Amino acid sequence: MSTATITSKGQITIPVAVRNILGLQPGDRIEFVDTGNGQFHILAATKSVTALKGLIRKPIKPVSIDDMNAAIARQGAANK
């Protein structure tokens, strides 16, 4: 387990083992995600949106803007 000490300014130095696992470099950003019960996950916030490419499959048939608008309207009516 890695530990860090908080400075009087509320800063910490992320241990090298943690930086290596997260692939962090100087200037990178991290996110603290509240998971409840006083615990947080630390996530590297350095990935580009292009890294998401390919996570969602393309639909079998194309969906038109009119179809999308109709689906949004149906969902909105169902939530009233």
PyMOL Python script that loads the backbone (N, CA, C, O; Angstrom):
from pymol import cmd

cmd.read_pdbstr("""\
ATOM      1  N   MET A   1       0.840  -1.166   0.000  1.00  0.00           N
ATOM      2  CA  MET A   1       0.000   0.000   0.000  1.00  0.00           C
ATOM      3  C   MET A   1       0.889   1.235   0.000  1.00  0.00           C
ATOM      4  O   MET A   1       1.875   1.300   0.734  1.00  0.00           O
ATOM      5  N   SER A   2       0.536   2.209  -0.823  1.00  0.00           N
ATOM      6  CA  SER A   2       1.276   3.463  -0.895  1.00  0.00           C
ATOM      7  C   SER A   2       0.575   4.507  -0.046  1.00  0.00           C
ATOM      8  O   SER A   2      -0.654   4.537   0.022  1.00  0.00           O
ATOM      9  N   THR A   3       1.352   5.360   0.598  1.00  0.00           N
ATOM     10  CA  THR A   3       0.783   6.435   1.406  1.00  0.00           C
ATOM     11  C   THR A   3       1.421   7.759   1.005  1.00  0.00           C
ATOM     12  O   THR A   3       2.496   7.796   0.406  1.00  0.00           O
ATOM     13  N   ALA A   4       0.728   8.849   1.351  1.00  0.00           N
ATOM     14  CA  ALA A   4       1.236  10.190   1.086  1.00  0.00           C
ATOM     15  C   ALA A   4       0.869  11.070   2.267  1.00  0.00           C
ATOM     16  O   ALA A   4      -0.080  10.778   2.996  1.00  0.00           O
ATOM     17  N   THR A   5       1.613  12.140   2.456  1.00  0.00           N
ATOM     18  CA  THR A   5       1.368  13.086   3.538  1.00  0.00           C
ATOM     19  C   THR A   5       0.819  14.378   2.941  1.00  0.00           C
ATOM     20  O   THR A   5       1.303  14.853   1.914  1.00  0.00           O
ATOM     21  N   ILE A   6      -0.191  14.937   3.595  1.00  0.00           N
ATOM     22  CA  ILE A   6      -0.796  16.184   3.138  1.00  0.00           C
ATOM     23  C   ILE A   6      -0.005  17.354   3.715  1.00  0.00           C
ATOM     24  O   ILE A   6       0.282  17.389   4.912  1.00  0.00           O
ATOM     25  N   THR A   7       0.346  18.319   2.850  1.00  0.00           N
ATOM     26  CA  THR A   7       1.052  19.512   3.310  1.00  0.00           C
ATOM     27  C   THR A   7       0.068  20.494   3.922  1.00  0.00           C
ATOM     28  O   THR A   7      -1.144  20.287   3.867  1.00  0.00           O
ATOM     29  N   SER A   8       0.591  21.556   4.500  1.00  0.00           N
ATOM     30  CA  SER A   8      -0.265  22.590   5.093  1.00  0.00           C
ATOM     31  C   SER A   8      -1.131  23.276   4.045  1.00  0.00           C
ATOM     32  O   SER A   8      -2.144  23.884   4.390  1.00  0.00           O
ATOM     33  N   LYS A   9      -0.754  23.190   2.773  1.00  0.00           N
ATOM     34  CA  LYS A   9      -1.546  23.769   1.679  1.00  0.00           C
ATOM     35  C   LYS A   9      -2.538  22.764   1.099  1.00  0.00           C
ATOM     36  O   LYS A   9      -3.224  23.072   0.124  1.00  0.00           O
ATOM     37  N   GLY A  10      -2.626  21.558   1.684  1.00  0.00           N
ATOM     38  CA  GLY A  10      -3.548  20.541   1.195  1.00  0.00           C
ATOM     39  C   GLY A  10      -3.025  19.777   0.001  1.00  0.00           C
ATOM     40  O   GLY A  10      -3.803  19.129  -0.700  1.00  0.00           O
ATOM     41  N   GLN A  11      -1.737  19.832  -0.251  1.00  0.00           N
ATOM     42  CA  GLN A  11      -1.142  19.151  -1.394  1.00  0.00           C
ATOM     43  C   GLN A  11      -0.545  17.818  -0.963  1.00  0.00           C
ATOM     44  O   GLN A  11      -0.149  17.632   0.188  1.00  0.00           O
ATOM     45  N   ILE A  12      -0.493  16.890  -1.928  1.00  0.00           N
ATOM     46  CA  ILE A  12       0.178  15.615  -1.693  1.00  0.00           C
ATOM     47  C   ILE A  12       1.089  15.317  -2.876  1.00  0.00           C
ATOM     48  O   ILE A  12       0.897  15.836  -3.976  1.00  0.00           O
ATOM     49  N   THR A  13       2.074  14.478  -2.631  1.00  0.00           N
ATOM     50  CA  THR A  13       2.891  13.934  -3.713  1.00  0.00           C
ATOM     51  C   THR A  13       2.399  12.519  -3.934  1.00  0.00           C
ATOM     52  O   THR A  13       2.392  11.701  -3.014  1.00  0.00           O
ATOM     53  N   ILE A  14       1.991  12.237  -5.152  1.00  0.00           N
ATOM     54  CA  ILE A  14       1.494  10.895  -5.473  1.00  0.00           C
ATOM     55  C   ILE A  14       2.704   9.959  -5.556  1.00  0.00           C
ATOM     56  O   ILE A  14       3.644  10.223  -6.307  1.00  0.00           O
ATOM     57  N   PRO A  15       2.680   8.880  -4.795  1.00  0.00           N
ATOM     58  CA  PRO A  15       3.831   7.960  -4.810  1.00  0.00           C
ATOM     59  C   PRO A  15       4.142   7.454  -6.218  1.00  0.00           C
ATOM     60  O   PRO A  15       3.242   7.275  -7.039  1.00  0.00           O
ATOM     61  N   VAL A  16       5.424   7.229  -6.483  1.00  0.00           N
ATOM     62  CA  VAL A  16       5.869   6.828  -7.814  1.00  0.00           C
ATOM     63  C   VAL A  16       5.174   5.549  -8.286  1.00  0.00           C
ATOM     64  O   VAL A  16       4.857   5.434  -9.470  1.00  0.00           O
ATOM     65  N   ALA A  17       4.931   4.588  -7.397  1.00  0.00           N
ATOM     66  CA  ALA A  17       4.264   3.349  -7.805  1.00  0.00           C
ATOM     67  C   ALA A  17       2.861   3.638  -8.324  1.00  0.00           C
ATOM     68  O   ALA A  17       2.423   3.034  -9.303  1.00  0.00           O
ATOM     69  N   VAL A  18       2.161   4.551  -7.677  1.00  0.00           N
ATOM     70  CA  VAL A  18       0.806   4.910  -8.108  1.00  0.00           C
ATOM     71  C   VAL A  18       0.865   5.666  -9.427  1.00  0.00           C
ATOM     72  O   VAL A  18       0.061   5.409 -10.323  1.00  0.00           O
ATOM     73  N   ARG A  19       1.810   6.600  -9.557  1.00  0.00           N
ATOM     74  CA  ARG A  19       1.960   7.346 -10.823  1.00  0.00           C
ATOM     75  C   ARG A  19       2.243   6.401 -11.973  1.00  0.00           C
ATOM     76  O   ARG A  19       1.710   6.577 -13.069  1.00  0.00           O
ATOM     77  N   ASN A  20       3.078   5.398 -11.735  1.00  0.00           N
ATOM     78  CA  ASN A  20       3.412   4.442 -12.793  1.00  0.00           C
ATOM     79  C   ASN A  20       2.194   3.622 -13.203  1.00  0.00           C
ATOM     80  O   ASN A  20       1.943   3.432 -14.393  1.00  0.00           O
ATOM     81  N   ILE A  21       1.441   3.139 -12.227  1.00  0.00           N
ATOM     82  CA  ILE A  21       0.257   2.327 -12.538  1.00  0.00           C
ATOM     83  C   ILE A  21      -0.772   3.137 -13.317  1.00  0.00           C
ATOM     84  O   ILE A  21      -1.387   2.632 -14.255  1.00  0.00           O
ATOM     85  N   LEU A  22      -0.959   4.407 -12.922  1.00  0.00           N
ATOM     86  CA  LEU A  22      -1.943   5.257 -13.603  1.00  0.00           C
ATOM     87  C   LEU A  22      -1.392   5.862 -14.892  1.00  0.00           C
ATOM     88  O   LEU A  22      -2.140   6.467 -15.660  1.00  0.00           O
ATOM     89  N   GLY A  23      -0.105   5.705 -15.131  1.00  0.00           N
ATOM     90  CA  GLY A  23       0.503   6.267 -16.336  1.00  0.00           C
ATOM     91  C   GLY A  23       0.550   7.785 -16.296  1.00  0.00           C
ATOM     92  O   GLY A  23       0.440   8.435 -17.335  1.00  0.00           O
ATOM     93  N   LEU A  24       0.712   8.362 -15.101  1.00  0.00           N
ATOM     94  CA  LEU A  24       0.698   9.812 -14.946  1.00  0.00           C
ATOM     95  C   LEU A  24       2.045  10.426 -15.268  1.00  0.00           C
ATOM     96  O   LEU A  24       3.095   9.869 -14.946  1.00  0.00           O
ATOM     97  N   GLN A  25       1.996  11.577 -15.906  1.00  0.00           N
ATOM     98  CA  GLN A  25       3.170  12.366 -16.229  1.00  0.00           C
ATOM     99  C   GLN A  25       2.979  13.768 -15.655  1.00  0.00           C
ATOM    100  O   GLN A  25       1.851  14.161 -15.360  1.00  0.00           O
ATOM    101  N   PRO A  26       4.066  14.529 -15.491  1.00  0.00           N
ATOM    102  CA  PRO A  26       3.910  15.903 -15.001  1.00  0.00           C
ATOM    103  C   PRO A  26       2.909  16.682 -15.862  1.00  0.00           C
ATOM    104  O   PRO A  26       2.963  16.633 -17.091  1.00  0.00           O
ATOM    105  N   GLY A  27       2.007  17.390 -15.206  1.00  0.00           N
ATOM    106  CA  GLY A  27       0.988  18.172 -15.911  1.00  0.00           C
ATOM    107  C   GLY A  27      -0.311  17.426 -16.129  1.00  0.00           C
ATOM    108  O   GLY A  27      -1.317  18.044 -16.478  1.00  0.00           O
ATOM    109  N   ASP A  28      -0.324  16.106 -15.932  1.00  0.00           N
ATOM    110  CA  ASP A  28      -1.558  15.328 -16.085  1.00  0.00           C
ATOM    111  C   ASP A  28      -2.534  15.689 -14.970  1.00  0.00           C
ATOM    112  O   ASP A  28      -2.148  16.213 -13.925  1.00  0.00           O
ATOM    113  N   ARG A  29      -3.797  15.395 -15.219  1.00  0.00           N
ATOM    114  CA  ARG A  29      -4.847  15.659 -14.243  1.00  0.00           C
ATOM    115  C   ARG A  29      -5.364  14.336 -13.691  1.00  0.00           C
ATOM    116  O   ARG A  29      -5.305  13.305 -14.361  1.00  0.00           O
ATOM    117  N   ILE A  30      -5.871  14.377 -12.462  1.00  0.00           N
ATOM    118  CA  ILE A  30      -6.502  13.205 -11.871  1.00  0.00           C
ATOM    119  C   ILE A  30      -7.866  13.608 -11.327  1.00  0.00           C
ATOM    120  O   ILE A  30      -8.104  14.773 -11.010  1.00  0.00           O
ATOM    121  N   GLU A  31      -8.740  12.643 -11.227  1.00  0.00           N
ATOM    122  CA  GLU A  31     -10.072  12.860 -10.670  1.00  0.00           C
ATOM    123  C   GLU A  31     -10.210  12.033  -9.398  1.00  0.00           C
ATOM    124  O   GLU A  31      -9.717  10.909  -9.314  1.00  0.00           O
ATOM    125  N   PHE A  32     -10.888  12.609  -8.412  1.00  0.00           N
ATOM    126  CA  PHE A  32     -11.221  11.903  -7.185  1.00  0.00           C
ATOM    127  C   PHE A  32     -12.708  11.610  -7.242  1.00  0.00           C
ATOM    128  O   PHE A  32     -13.516  12.539  -7.242  1.00  0.00           O
ATOM    129  N   VAL A  33     -13.089  10.343  -7.290  1.00  0.00           N
ATOM    130  CA  VAL A  33     -14.485   9.937  -7.419  1.00  0.00           C
ATOM    131  C   VAL A  33     -14.967   9.389  -6.080  1.00  0.00           C
ATOM    132  O   VAL A  33     -14.430   8.403  -5.575  1.00  0.00           O
ATOM    133  N   ASP A  34     -15.993  10.042  -5.503  1.00  0.00           N
ATOM    134  CA  ASP A  34     -16.542   9.631  -4.215  1.00  0.00           C
ATOM    135  C   ASP A  34     -17.318   8.331  -4.401  1.00  0.00           C
ATOM    136  O   ASP A  34     -18.306   8.293  -5.135  1.00  0.00           O
ATOM    137  N   THR A  35     -16.872   7.270  -3.735  1.00  0.00           N
ATOM    138  CA  THR A  35     -17.549   5.974  -3.830  1.00  0.00           C
ATOM    139  C   THR A  35     -18.393   5.696  -2.593  1.00  0.00           C
ATOM    140  O   THR A  35     -18.953   4.609  -2.452  1.00  0.00           O
ATOM    141  N   GLY A  36     -18.487   6.676  -1.695  1.00  0.00           N
ATOM    142  CA  GLY A  36     -19.282   6.521  -0.488  1.00  0.00           C
ATOM    143  C   GLY A  36     -18.448   5.984   0.662  1.00  0.00           C
ATOM    144  O   GLY A  36     -17.321   5.529   0.472  1.00  0.00           O
ATOM    145  N   ASN A  37     -19.015   6.043   1.849  1.00  0.00           N
ATOM    146  CA  ASN A  37     -18.356   5.532   3.058  1.00  0.00           C
ATOM    147  C   ASN A  37     -16.974   6.132   3.281  1.00  0.00           C
ATOM    148  O   ASN A  37     -16.088   5.475   3.828  1.00  0.00           O
ATOM    149  N   GLY A  38     -16.789   7.384   2.855  1.00  0.00           N
ATOM    150  CA  GLY A  38     -15.505   8.051   3.071  1.00  0.00           C
ATOM    151  C   GLY A  38     -14.383   7.543   2.192  1.00  0.00           C
ATOM    152  O   GLY A  38     -13.215   7.798   2.483  1.00  0.00           O
ATOM    153  N   GLN A  39     -14.704   6.831   1.121  1.00  0.00           N
ATOM    154  CA  GLN A  39     -13.681   6.297   0.219  1.00  0.00           C
ATOM    155  C   GLN A  39     -13.782   6.970  -1.142  1.00  0.00           C
ATOM    156  O   GLN A  39     -14.858   7.375  -1.581  1.00  0.00           O
ATOM    157  N   PHE A  40     -12.632   7.076  -1.796  1.00  0.00           N
ATOM    158  CA  PHE A  40     -12.555   7.689  -3.122  1.00  0.00           C
ATOM    159  C   PHE A  40     -11.729   6.802  -4.045  1.00  0.00           C
ATOM    160  O   PHE A  40     -10.826   6.093  -3.603  1.00  0.00           O
ATOM    161  N   HIS A  41     -12.052   6.852  -5.328  1.00  0.00           N
ATOM    162  CA  HIS A  41     -11.211   6.247  -6.360  1.00  0.00           C
ATOM    163  C   HIS A  41     -10.435   7.381  -6.992  1.00  0.00           C
ATOM    164  O   HIS A  41     -10.971   8.474  -7.177  1.00  0.00           O
ATOM    165  N   ILE A  42      -9.177   7.135  -7.327  1.00  0.00           N
ATOM    166  CA  ILE A  42      -8.350   8.116  -8.029  1.00  0.00           C
ATOM    167  C   ILE A  42      -8.218   7.633  -9.468  1.00  0.00           C
ATOM    168  O   ILE A  42      -7.754   6.520  -9.719  1.00  0.00           O
ATOM    169  N   LEU A  43      -8.628   8.477 -10.407  1.00  0.00           N
ATOM    170  CA  LEU A  43      -8.595   8.120 -11.825  1.00  0.00           C
ATOM    171  C   LEU A  43      -7.729   9.103 -12.591  1.00  0.00           C
ATOM    172  O   LEU A  43      -7.775  10.306 -12.334  1.00  0.00           O
ATOM    173  N   ALA A  44      -6.949   8.605 -13.518  1.00  0.00           N
ATOM    174  CA  ALA A  44      -6.203   9.480 -14.412  1.00  0.00           C
ATOM    175  C   ALA A  44      -7.199  10.120 -15.368  1.00  0.00           C
ATOM    176  O   ALA A  44      -7.972   9.419 -16.022  1.00  0.00           O
ATOM    177  N   ALA A  45      -7.185  11.430 -15.454  1.00  0.00           N
ATOM    178  CA  ALA A  45      -8.106  12.157 -16.335  1.00  0.00           C
ATOM    179  C   ALA A  45      -7.329  12.695 -17.529  1.00  0.00           C
ATOM    180  O   ALA A  45      -7.487  13.852 -17.920  1.00  0.00           O
ATOM    181  N   THR A  46      -6.499  11.850 -18.094  1.00  0.00           N
ATOM    182  CA  THR A  46      -5.595  12.295 -19.153  1.00  0.00           C
ATOM    183  C   THR A  46      -5.976  11.756 -20.520  1.00  0.00           C
ATOM    184  O   THR A  46      -5.369  12.128 -21.525  1.00  0.00           O
ATOM    185  N   LYS A  47      -6.963  10.896 -20.570  1.00  0.00           N
ATOM    186  CA  LYS A  47      -7.304  10.274 -21.846  1.00  0.00           C
ATOM    187  C   LYS A  47      -8.111  11.234 -22.720  1.00  0.00           C
ATOM    188  O   LYS A  47      -8.947  11.993 -22.232  1.00  0.00           O
ATOM    189  N   SER A  48      -7.844  11.180 -23.993  1.00  0.00           N
ATOM    190  CA  SER A  48      -8.585  11.977 -24.961  1.00  0.00           C
ATOM    191  C   SER A  48      -9.905  11.298 -25.269  1.00  0.00           C
ATOM    192  O   SER A  48     -10.038  10.084 -25.113  1.00  0.00           O
ATOM    193  N   VAL A  49     -10.872  12.075 -25.703  1.00  0.00           N
ATOM    194  CA  VAL A  49     -12.167  11.506 -26.079  1.00  0.00           C
ATOM    195  C   VAL A  49     -12.005  10.511 -27.230  1.00  0.00           C
ATOM    196  O   VAL A  49     -12.841   9.623 -27.399  1.00  0.00           O
ATOM    197  N   THR A  50     -10.957  10.649 -28.009  1.00  0.00           N
ATOM    198  CA  THR A  50     -10.741   9.711 -29.113  1.00  0.00           C
ATOM    199  C   THR A  50     -10.429   8.305 -28.609  1.00  0.00           C
ATOM    200  O   THR A  50     -10.552   7.340 -29.363  1.00  0.00           O
ATOM    201  N   ALA A  51     -10.025   8.177 -27.343  1.00  0.00           N
ATOM    202  CA  ALA A  51      -9.764   6.858 -26.773  1.00  0.00           C
ATOM    203  C   ALA A  51     -11.049   6.046 -26.629  1.00  0.00           C
ATOM    204  O   ALA A  51     -10.998   4.829 -26.458  1.00  0.00           O
ATOM    205  N   LEU A  52     -12.195   6.710 -26.698  1.00  0.00           N
ATOM    206  CA  LEU A  52     -13.476   6.024 -26.572  1.00  0.00           C
ATOM    207  C   LEU A  52     -13.927   5.381 -27.882  1.00  0.00           C
ATOM    208  O   LEU A  52     -14.883   4.606 -27.902  1.00  0.00           O
ATOM    209  N   LYS A  53     -13.242   5.703 -28.966  1.00  0.00           N
ATOM    210  CA  LYS A  53     -13.631   5.189 -30.273  1.00  0.00           C
ATOM    211  C   LYS A  53     -13.672   3.667 -30.249  1.00  0.00           C
ATOM    212  O   LYS A  53     -12.728   3.017 -29.801  1.00  0.00           O
ATOM    213  N   GLY A  54     -14.771   3.108 -30.733  1.00  0.00           N
ATOM    214  CA  GLY A  54     -14.922   1.675 -30.838  1.00  0.00           C
ATOM    215  C   GLY A  54     -15.581   1.025 -29.632  1.00  0.00           C
ATOM    216  O   GLY A  54     -15.837  -0.179 -29.655  1.00  0.00           O
ATOM    217  N   LEU A  55     -15.865   1.784 -28.578  1.00  0.00           N
ATOM    218  CA  LEU A  55     -16.502   1.205 -27.407  1.00  0.00           C
ATOM    219  C   LEU A  55     -17.972   0.873 -27.654  1.00  0.00           C
ATOM    220  O   LEU A  55     -18.518  -0.057 -27.061  1.00  0.00           O
ATOM    221  N   ILE A  56     -18.599   1.638 -28.527  1.00  0.00           N
ATOM    222  CA  ILE A  56     -20.021   1.420 -28.828  1.00  0.00           C
ATOM    223  C   ILE A  56     -20.131   0.983 -30.285  1.00  0.00           C
ATOM    224  O   ILE A  56     -19.619   1.639 -31.192  1.00  0.00           O
ATOM    225  N   ARG A  57     -20.809  -0.137 -30.480  1.00  0.00           N
ATOM    226  CA  ARG A  57     -20.970  -0.640 -31.847  1.00  0.00           C
ATOM    227  C   ARG A  57     -21.908   0.254 -32.642  1.00  0.00           C
ATOM    228  O   ARG A  57     -22.775   0.924 -32.080  1.00  0.00           O
ATOM    229  N   LYS A  58     -21.726   0.256 -33.939  1.00  0.00           N
ATOM    230  CA  LYS A  58     -22.618   0.992 -34.822  1.00  0.00           C
ATOM    231  C   LYS A  58     -23.948   0.257 -34.883  1.00  0.00           C
ATOM    232  O   LYS A  58     -23.982  -0.971 -34.804  1.00  0.00           O
ATOM    233  N   PRO A  59     -25.054   1.003 -35.024  1.00  0.00           N
ATOM    234  CA  PRO A  59     -26.351   0.331 -35.128  1.00  0.00           C
ATOM    235  C   PRO A  59     -26.421  -0.507 -36.409  1.00  0.00           C
ATOM    236  O   PRO A  59     -25.750  -0.214 -37.398  1.00  0.00           O
ATOM    237  N   ILE A  60     -27.244  -1.547 -36.365  1.00  0.00           N
ATOM    238  CA  ILE A  60     -27.394  -2.429 -37.523  1.00  0.00           C
ATOM    239  C   ILE A  60     -27.914  -1.644 -38.724  1.00  0.00           C
ATOM    240  O   ILE A  60     -27.444  -1.822 -39.848  1.00  0.00           O
ATOM    241  N   LYS A  61     -28.899  -0.767 -38.469  1.00  0.00           N
ATOM    242  CA  LYS A  61     -29.376   0.093 -39.550  1.00  0.00           C
ATOM    243  C   LYS A  61     -29.244   1.539 -39.082  1.00  0.00           C
ATOM    244  O   LYS A  61     -29.394   1.821 -37.893  1.00  0.00           O
ATOM    245  N   PRO A  62     -28.970   2.444 -39.995  1.00  0.00           N
ATOM    246  CA  PRO A  62     -28.821   3.845 -39.614  1.00  0.00           C
ATOM    247  C   PRO A  62     -30.103   4.391 -38.976  1.00  0.00           C
ATOM    248  O   PRO A  62     -31.211   3.980 -39.321  1.00  0.00           O
ATOM    249  N   VAL A  63     -29.926   5.316 -38.047  1.00  0.00           N
ATOM    250  CA  VAL A  63     -31.060   5.947 -37.383  1.00  0.00           C
ATOM    251  C   VAL A  63     -31.106   7.399 -37.846  1.00  0.00           C
ATOM    252  O   VAL A  63     -30.105   8.113 -37.784  1.00  0.00           O
ATOM    253  N   SER A  64     -32.273   7.826 -38.306  1.00  0.00           N
ATOM    254  CA  SER A  64     -32.401   9.196 -38.799  1.00  0.00           C
ATOM    255  C   SER A  64     -32.602  10.169 -37.640  1.00  0.00           C
ATOM    256  O   SER A  64     -32.946   9.770 -36.527  1.00  0.00           O
ATOM    257  N   ILE A  65     -32.384  11.428 -37.916  1.00  0.00           N
ATOM    258  CA  ILE A  65     -32.617  12.481 -36.920  1.00  0.00           C
ATOM    259  C   ILE A  65     -34.082  12.475 -36.487  1.00  0.00           C
ATOM    260  O   ILE A  65     -34.379  12.665 -35.308  1.00  0.00           O
ATOM    261  N   ASP A  66     -35.000  12.257 -37.433  1.00  0.00           N
ATOM    262  CA  ASP A  66     -36.429  12.207 -37.095  1.00  0.00           C
ATOM    263  C   ASP A  66     -36.725  11.061 -36.129  1.00  0.00           C
ATOM    264  O   ASP A  66     -37.504  11.221 -35.190  1.00  0.00           O
ATOM    265  N   ASP A  67     -36.098   9.899 -36.364  1.00  0.00           N
ATOM    266  CA  ASP A  67     -36.279   8.768 -35.453  1.00  0.00           C
ATOM    267  C   ASP A  67     -35.740   9.097 -34.052  1.00  0.00           C
ATOM    268  O   ASP A  67     -36.359   8.760 -33.043  1.00  0.00           O
ATOM    269  N   MET A  68     -34.580   9.758 -34.011  1.00  0.00           N
ATOM    270  CA  MET A  68     -34.003  10.140 -32.723  1.00  0.00           C
ATOM    271  C   MET A  68     -34.918  11.120 -31.989  1.00  0.00           C
ATOM    272  O   MET A  68     -35.163  10.971 -30.792  1.00  0.00           O
ATOM    273  N   ASN A  69     -35.420  12.123 -32.712  1.00  0.00           N
ATOM    274  CA  ASN A  69     -36.313  13.109 -32.090  1.00  0.00           C
ATOM    275  C   ASN A  69     -37.588  12.447 -31.578  1.00  0.00           C
ATOM    276  O   ASN A  69     -38.081  12.803 -30.508  1.00  0.00           O
ATOM    277  N   ALA A  70     -38.120  11.499 -32.321  1.00  0.00           N
ATOM    278  CA  ALA A  70     -39.330  10.800 -31.903  1.00  0.00           C
ATOM    279  C   ALA A  70     -39.047   9.978 -30.631  1.00  0.00           C
ATOM    280  O   ALA A  70     -39.879   9.945 -29.724  1.00  0.00           O
ATOM    281  N   ALA A  71     -37.900   9.327 -30.558  1.00  0.00           N
ATOM    282  CA  ALA A  71     -37.546   8.537 -29.386  1.00  0.00           C
ATOM    283  C   ALA A  71     -37.382   9.451 -28.164  1.00  0.00           C
ATOM    284  O   ALA A  71     -37.797   9.094 -27.061  1.00  0.00           O
ATOM    285  N   ILE A  72     -36.788  10.610 -28.358  1.00  0.00           N
ATOM    286  CA  ILE A  72     -36.627  11.570 -27.260  1.00  0.00           C
ATOM    287  C   ILE A  72     -37.979  12.059 -26.787  1.00  0.00           C
ATOM    288  O   ILE A  72     -38.201  12.181 -25.583  1.00  0.00           O
ATOM    289  N   ALA A  73     -38.897  12.345 -27.715  1.00  0.00           N
ATOM    290  CA  ALA A  73     -40.233  12.807 -27.358  1.00  0.00           C
ATOM    291  C   ALA A  73     -40.990  11.731 -26.594  1.00  0.00           C
ATOM    292  O   ALA A  73     -41.676  12.030 -25.616  1.00  0.00           O
ATOM    293  N   ARG A  74     -40.871  10.474 -27.035  1.00  0.00           N
ATOM    294  CA  ARG A  74     -41.545   9.373 -26.328  1.00  0.00           C
ATOM    295  C   ARG A  74     -41.013   9.230 -24.911  1.00  0.00           C
ATOM    296  O   ARG A  74     -41.786   9.052 -23.970  1.00  0.00           O
ATOM    297  N   GLN A  75     -39.706   9.306 -24.756  1.00  0.00           N
ATOM    298  CA  GLN A  75     -39.092   9.180 -23.444  1.00  0.00           C
ATOM    299  C   GLN A  75     -39.519  10.333 -22.542  1.00  0.00           C
ATOM    300  O   GLN A  75     -39.807  10.128 -21.363  1.00  0.00           O
ATOM    301  N   GLY A  76     -39.560  11.539 -23.091  1.00  0.00           N
ATOM    302  CA  GLY A  76     -39.984  12.696 -22.315  1.00  0.00           C
ATOM    303  C   GLY A  76     -41.427  12.568 -21.864  1.00  0.00           C
ATOM    304  O   GLY A  76     -41.757  12.932 -20.735  1.00  0.00           O
ATOM    305  N   ALA A  77     -42.297  12.054 -22.735  1.00  0.00           N
ATOM    306  CA  ALA A  77     -43.721  11.872 -22.387  1.00  0.00           C
ATOM    307  C   ALA A  77     -43.871  10.788 -21.330  1.00  0.00           C
ATOM    308  O   ALA A  77     -44.759  10.882 -20.482  1.00  0.00           O
ATOM    309  N   ALA A  78     -43.031   9.766 -21.358  1.00  0.00           N
ATOM    310  CA  ALA A  78     -43.118   8.677 -20.395  1.00  0.00           C
ATOM    311  C   ALA A  78     -42.671   9.114 -18.997  1.00  0.00           C
ATOM    312  O   ALA A  78     -43.079   8.513 -18.004  1.00  0.00           O
ATOM    313  N   ASN A  79     -41.844  10.146 -18.912  1.00  0.00           N
ATOM    314  CA  ASN A  79     -41.313  10.616 -17.636  1.00  0.00           C
ATOM    315  C   ASN A  79     -42.199  11.664 -16.968  1.00  0.00           C
ATOM    316  O   ASN A  79     -41.861  12.154 -15.890  1.00  0.00           O
ATOM    317  N   LYS A  80     -43.311  12.012 -17.579  1.00  0.00           N
ATOM    318  CA  LYS A  80     -44.185  13.040 -16.982  1.00  0.00           C
ATOM    319  C   LYS A  80     -45.099  12.444 -15.954  1.00  0.00           C
ATOM    320  O   LYS A  80     -45.900  13.159 -15.352  1.00  0.00           O
TER     321      LYS A  80
END
""", "prot")
cmd.dss("prot")
cmd.show_as("cartoon", "prot")
cmd.util.cbc("prot")
cmd.orient("prot")
